[in-house]
Amino acid sequence: MLSKVLEQERYEVVEAADGDEAIRRHFDQPADLIIIDIIMPGKEGIEIVLEIKEKDPKAKFIVVSGGNWYGSDVEFEIAETLGAKTLKKPFERKALLEAIKQLQNEI
């Protein structure tokens, strides 16, 4: 769904099946923005943010999560401390586009 929304807005989208692939793809061809879920196969979202930020401090992230599971608030706080925007699922198209716009203004 995210890919379709972003492509309709004329963003180029590259997908990754898991955290390790996301990291590899970013360092092969750096993305302007990475949208990542807190829960990912392999590495968790915050691990991915930390690993990429260590080598690329200017990397921009939107971190999403699918609910109010135990610990999600802490994960969001960590993501925000690292400079990421956060969105709780379900979120509206407008909220996603606004978060992207805010991050673009920081570039």
ZIGI-V512087 format. One record per backbone hydrogen bond with DSSP energy under -1.0 kcal/mol. CO is the residue of the C=O (numbers start at 1). NH is the residue of the N-H. Records with the same first field share a line. If there is no record, write none. Layout:
CO: NH, NH
This chain:
1: 5
2: 6
3: 7
4: 8
5: 9
6: 11
7: 10
18: 22
19: 23
20: 24
21: 25
22: 26
23: 27
24: 28
25: 29
34: 62
36: 64
38: 45
41: 19, 43
44: 48
45: 49
46: 50
47: 51
48: 52
49: 53
50: 54
52: 56
56: 59
60: 34
61: 85
62: 36
63: 87
64: 38
65: 89
69: 72
71: 75
72: 76
73: 77
74: 78
75: 79
76: 80
77: 81
78: 82
79: 84
80: 83
85: 63
87: 65
92: 96
93: 97
94: 98
95: 99
96: 100
97: 101
98: 102
99: 103
100: 104
101: 105
